[in-house]
Amino acid sequence: MDSALLTRGAPRPRPGMRFLDGPELAPGRVHEFCGPARRTLALMLARETSGPILWIRPAWAPDSLNPEGMVALVDPARLIEATPKRAEDLLWCMEETLRSGMIALAVVELPEPPGLTPVRRLHLAAETGAAEGHGTPTGVLLIPGAGGAPGVESRWHLAPRHAEDVSLWRLERRRARTAPPRAWTVERRGRRFAARDGAGAPAV
């Protein structure tokens, strides 16, 4: 054969996952969503994907997603809920899901930020899943408060800023490997959600 099977060229970057008509996430990586409306942000991202969504949450958590409340964001029939009984199984479920490459989006609710080593394992699992050819799995960690998981591809904070007769949120990209901090105002327009600039500098 005259042509080489391998090349030393840099891998071609994957196009970003665009949501809310503007912000983008790097696919095939693990991101952190924090803030009081972090679950809403995860559902806003989920509506831009196709296929089933795995949502992992502790079995001991006092609350859960309400199908009637989420229907405006995403079809509840797409949701597969896993409720591990042990804390160590939360990240294990996420890792195995990303490694399989069978689900485009996996979300896990964590009581506190994980360490750097578990986050690195999740990135490697997502890379393995993408290499298997089934798709490009992306992971989202839902962390209370201001978050703080080390090693995540990006960190996003969403908080409600509702006004009379209009549903608004403030979205902040507080950290990203390839993009600077930035803030948006997210507005609900019927069944659509759109982000616009002009929200001011993000709080970091």
N, C-alpha and C positions, 0 to 999 in steps of 0.2 A: 504494500500500500504506500502511495506517495504522500498522502496527507497524514499528519500527526493526529492522534486521537485526543491528545491533551494540549492545552495551551497555558502559557504562563501569564496570560492577560488577567487583569483584575475581574472578579465576578461582576456581572451586570446587576446594578441595584434594582430591587423590586419597586414598582410604583407604590406610592403611599396610599393608605386607606383614608380616603376623604370622607368626612362626615360633617353634618351641619353646614353644608355648602361652603366649607372653607378649611378648617383645621384638618391636619393629616396626622396619621399614626404610621410608624414603620411596621409593615406586616412581618409575621414570623418572629416577633420579639415579645417581650413581656413589659407591660406598662403598669403604672400605678395610678389609680383614681382615688382621690381623697375628698374630704369636705362633706358637709351635710347632705348634699344631693348626689353623692358618688354613685348610688344605684341608678338614679335617673340618667346620669351620664353614660353608664354602661349600657343601658337600654337604648339611648340615643345612638350609640355606636352599633349596637346589635341590629338596628333597623336597616343599616347600610350593608349588612351581610346577608347571606342566603344559607339555608339549611338549618339544622338543629344547633342550639346554643346550650352548652353545659354550664349550669350554675351550681357551684359548690358552696355550701354554707354549713356551719356547725349544727349538729343535731340539737345542741343545747341552746341555740339562739332563741330569744323570746319572740322574735317576729319573723315574718317571711314575706315573699312577694305576693301581692294581691293581683290575681289575673284580671279582675275588672279594672283595677287602677292602671295596669300596664298595657291594656289593649290599645290605647291611643299611640303608644310608642312602638310596640312590636306584638305580633301574634303570639299569645300565650302558648299555643299548640307547638311552637318551635322550641319551647323551653324544656330541658331535661334537668331535673333538680337532683343533686346528690347531697346527702346529709351524713357525712362521717361522724362517728361517735367519739373518735379520738382526735386531739388537736394535730398530732403528727400526720394523720391521714389526709388532712386538707390539702397540703402541698403535694403529697404523694398522688392523690387523685388528679391534681392539675398536671403534674409531671407526666403521668402515664397517658393522659388525654392528649397533651401536646405531642408526645413522642409518637402516638398512633397516626397523627396527621389526618384523622377522619373528621374532625370538627373544626370549622374555621375560627370559632371564637369560644374560649373557655374563660369563665369568670369565677374567682374564688373570693369569698368574704373571710377576712382574717381579723382576729381580735387585736393584733399588733403587727408592726413591720417585721418581716422575716430577716434573717441575716444574709450576708453577701453570698455565702456558699450555696444556700438553697435557691437564691435568685439566679445564680450562674447555672445551676443544674436545670432550671426551667428554660433558660435561653438555649442551652444545648439540646434539650428535649424538643423545643420548637424547631431548631435547625434539622434535627433528625427527622421529625415529622414532615418538614418541607421537602427533604431529600428523597423521601419515599415516593413522592409523586402524587400523593392523594390530594394535596392542597397546600396552603400556607397557613398553618395554625397560629393564632395570635392569642396571647394570654393577658388578662387584666386582673390585677390585685386590687381589691377594695379594702382600703385601710382607714380606720377612724381618724378623725381630727385632721391634722396637717400631713399625715403620712410620714414618710421618711425611710422607705425601704432602700438600702444601698444597691447599686448595680442595675436598677431598672432603666429601660430605654428612655422613658419619659415619665414625668409626673404631672398630673392634671388635677385641678381643684375646681369643684362646681358648688356654688351656693345660690339659693333662691334670692331674687331681688324683685319679687312680684309687686306690681302697682295695680291701681284700680282698673278692673276690666282688662288686664293684660298680664300674661304669664311671662316673666323674665327671670333669667339667671345670669350670674357672672361666671364666666369660664376663664380660668387662668392656666396657661402652660408654664409651670413653675420650673421645670427642668426638662431638657432634651439633649441628646448627644449631638444632634445635627441642626438644632434650631435655637434661637434665643428665647428668653421668657417673653410672653405676650399675653394679652387679655382681650376678651370679646364679651359682648352682650348677646345672650342667646334669647331669642323670642319665639314664642309659639304662634304660628299662623295657621289656624285650623288644625289639620293633622300634620302639618309640616313644622319643622324646627330649623331655624337658621341663625347663624352667628354673624354679627357685624362688628366692625372695629369701633373704637371710641369709648371703650370701657375704662380707659386709664391704665396706668402701669400696674402690672401684677404685683401682689404682695409676696415676697420671697423671704 
